[in-house]
Amino acid sequence: MTAPIKPRMRDDLTVVELDGEAVMYDDRSGELHHLNATATLVAELCDGTATIKELSADISGACRIVVCPVYEF
């Protein structure tokens, strides 16, 4: 059995938040990204402590939406 995946943002990214949104700069690639409020929330939650299932629950709770189970056939 494999360990659950726990997404984590790279430590070398520069992130500045303002009014619920963020700007993220990647020094490796020189790319600058503007994150809307939802993407900023996701980025904040990707700290390496939560599984994808837990992240899904956290995001749906913050956005006040119901999580629907996904079934594999």
N, C-alpha and C positions, 0 to 999 in steps of 0.2 A: 504494500500500500504506500502511495506517495504522500508526502506532506502537503497540506493545503497551501494554495498560492495566497500570499499576502502581499499585494502590490505596495511598492514604496517608490516615491519620487527620488531621483538622484540627489545626492547631497550638494553637488556642485552647481545646481541651478540657482539663479538669483530671482527671487519672487518678491514683488512689491504689491501690496494690496491697498485698494482705495475704494471706498463706497461699495463694498461687497464684490468688487471685481478685482482682477489681478493682471499684472504684466509679468511675464516670465521670460528671462533672458538665459539662453544657452551659450555659454562662453566657448564650448567645444565647436559648435557649428556656426556661431555668430547669429543665430536666429532669435528673433523677438516674437513673443506670442501674447496676444491679448485674450484673456480668459473672461467669459461672461460669468455671472453669479453662479450658475450651475456647475460650470467647469471649475471654478474656484473652490466650490464645496468639495467636489470630487478630488481635486488636487490636495486639499487640506486633509481629507480622510485617508489618502494613500500614504500612510506613515509607517507601513510595515507591520501593524499590529492586528489588522482585521482581515479576515478571509473575504473573498469575492461575495460570498453569500451574506456575510455580515455587512459589507459595504452596501450591497443592494438594499438591505433593510434600513441602514442609516440614511441613505440617500432618499429612499421612498418616504421615510418618516419626516425628513427635513422638507421635502417637497409636497408632503401631504397627499401622496398617491398610494394606491394599494398594490402590493407586489403579487403578481400572479405566478403560481408555480409553473415550472417548465418540466415537461415530461419527455423522456427519451424512449423511443420505441425500438 
